[in-house]
Amino acid sequence: MTRTCCLSAVLLSLVGFLAGGCSGGGGTTITGKVTLDNQPLDNAKLEFVGEGPSLGTVQAKTGADGKFELQPVGKEKVGLKPGKYKVLVSKLVDKKTGKVPNEEDYGQLEAANMLKDVLKGKYSDRDFPKITIEVKEGEKELAPIELKSK
């Protein structure tokens, strides 16, 4: 009986350690803001493409105030690592209504080629990116990403 209790206590301790005490790489949330002609750009899709295979790609979406958060994800709790990134920005709307589609309709509209980028692809060209940033170690807020319509 005592042996069973000790074994149970060890297993419970191990489960508690794995569930709560081992959270991975301890990534940090990084925030930023996107503006278009000095006004907050809402519902924009951002893609941070690392210049190097170890940096990867991280995506975010802006809120009504143009702000976004890049939160650490995955088992390793990785967000934006220090390094250089191309930043691609687009804002896709329904071609018929001119409105940003809801999450349920987005995939279908995209597959049917019924979305258009209100930024006209100006900031989403992977081969010729207009925006690059460098993330420094410990950085928690990026400089504003300021876009121009003309």
Buried (B, 14 or more C-beta within 10 A) or exposed (E): EEEEEEEEEEEEEEEEEEEEEEEEEEBBEBEBBBBBEEEBBBBBBBBBBBEEEEBBEBEBEBBEEBBBEBEBEEEEBBBBBEBEBBBBBBBBBBEEEEEBBEEEEBEEBEEEEBBBBBBEEBBBEEEEBBBEBEBEEEBEEBEBBEBEEE
